[in-house]
Amino acid sequence: MKTKKYVIAIAIFGGMLFTAYAANAINQNGDQTAKIERKPFKIPSGN
């Protein structure tokens, strides 16, 4: 039973490390953004 608890603890800790590494690796490149760039559109006049 002790071994099972250790394996679960190591798996959880490894998952946290992987998540932190993946989040850090994604944010390394400053050029990648999730922002949508839109052109300003003209509102047609009612004339």
C-alpha distances in whole Angstrom, upper triangle without the diagonal:
4,5,5,6,9,10,11,13,14,15,17,19,20,21,23,25,26,27,29,30,32,33,35,36,38,40,41,44,46,48,46,46,45,49,51,55,58,61,63,65,69,69,72,75,77,81
4,5,5,6,9,10,11,12,14,15,16,18,20,21,23,24,26,27,29,30,32,33,34,36,38,39,42,45,47,45,45,44,48,51,54,57,61,63,65,68,69,72,75,77,80
4,5,5,6,9,10,11,12,14,15,16,18,20,21,22,24,26,27,28,30,31,32,34,36,37,40,43,45,43,43,43,46,49,52,55,59,61,63,67,68,71,74,76,79
4,5,5,6,9,10,11,12,14,15,16,19,20,21,23,24,26,27,29,30,31,33,35,36,39,42,44,41,41,41,44,47,50,53,57,59,61,64,65,68,71,73,76
4,5,5,6,9,10,11,12,14,15,17,18,20,21,23,24,26,27,29,30,32,33,35,38,40,42,40,40,39,43,45,49,52,55,57,59,63,64,67,70,72,75
4,5,5,6,8,10,10,12,14,15,16,18,20,21,22,24,26,27,28,30,32,33,36,38,41,38,39,39,42,45,48,51,55,57,59,63,64,67,70,72,75
4,5,5,6,9,10,10,12,14,15,16,18,20,21,22,24,26,26,28,30,31,34,37,39,37,37,37,40,43,46,49,53,55,57,61,62,65,68,70,73
4,5,5,6,9,10,11,12,14,15,16,18,20,21,23,24,26,27,29,30,33,36,38,35,35,35,38,41,44,47,51,53,55,58,59,62,65,67,71
4,5,5,6,9,10,11,12,14,15,17,18,20,21,23,24,26,27,29,32,34,36,34,34,34,37,40,44,47,50,52,54,58,59,62,65,67,70
4,5,5,6,8,10,10,12,14,15,16,18,20,21,22,24,26,27,30,32,35,33,33,33,37,39,43,46,49,52,54,57,59,62,65,67,70
4,5,5,6,9,10,10,12,14,15,16,18,20,21,22,24,26,29,31,33,31,31,31,34,37,40,43,47,49,51,55,56,59,62,64,68
4,5,5,6,9,10,11,12,14,15,17,18,20,21,23,25,28,30,32,29,30,29,32,35,38,41,45,47,49,53,54,57,60,62,65
4,5,5,6,9,10,11,12,14,16,17,18,20,22,23,26,28,31,28,29,29,32,35,38,41,45,47,50,53,54,58,61,63,66
4,5,5,6,9,10,10,12,14,15,16,18,20,21,24,27,29,27,28,28,31,34,37,40,44,46,49,52,54,57,60,62,65
4,5,5,6,9,10,10,12,14,15,16,19,20,23,25,27,25,25,25,28,31,34,37,41,43,46,49,50,54,57,59,62
4,5,5,6,9,10,11,12,14,16,17,18,22,24,26,24,24,24,27,30,33,36,40,42,44,48,49,53,56,58,61
4,5,5,6,9,10,11,12,14,16,17,20,22,25,23,23,24,27,30,33,37,40,42,45,49,50,53,56,59,62
4,5,5,6,9,10,10,12,14,15,18,21,23,21,22,22,25,28,31,35,38,41,43,47,48,51,55,57,60
4,5,5,6,9,10,11,13,14,17,19,21,19,19,19,23,25,29,32,35,38,40,44,45,48,51,54,57
4,6,5,6,9,10,11,12,16,17,20,18,19,19,22,26,28,32,35,37,40,44,45,49,52,54,57
4,6,5,6,9,10,11,14,16,19,17,18,19,23,26,28,32,35,38,40,44,46,49,52,55,58
4,5,5,6,9,10,12,15,17,15,16,16,20,23,26,29,32,35,37,41,43,46,49,52,55
4,6,5,6,9,11,13,15,13,14,14,17,21,23,27,30,32,35,39,40,44,47,49,52
4,5,5,6,10,12,14,13,14,15,18,22,24,28,31,33,36,40,42,45,48,51,54
4,6,5,8,11,13,12,13,15,18,21,24,27,30,33,36,39,42,45,48,51,53
4,6,7,9,11,8,10,11,15,18,20,24,27,30,32,36,38,41,44,47,50
4,6,7,9,8,9,11,14,17,19,23,26,28,31,35,37,40,43,46,49
4,6,9,9,11,14,16,19,21,25,27,30,33,37,39,42,45,48,51
4,6,6,9,12,14,17,18,22,24,27,30,34,36,40,43,46,48
4,6,7,11,12,15,16,20,22,25,28,31,34,37,40,43,45
4,6,10,11,13,13,17,19,22,25,29,32,35,38,41,43
4,7,9,11,13,16,19,22,25,28,31,34,37,40,43
4,5,8,10,14,17,20,22,26,28,31,35,37,40
4,6,9,13,16,19,21,25,27,30,33,36,38
4,6,10,13,15,18,21,23,27,30,32,35
4,6,10,12,15,18,20,23,27,29,32
4,7,10,12,16,18,22,25,28,30
4,6,9,12,15,18,21,24,26
4,6,10,13,15,19,22,24
4,7,10,13,15,19,21
4,7,9,12,16,18
4,6,9,12,14
4,6,9,12
4,7,9
4,6
4
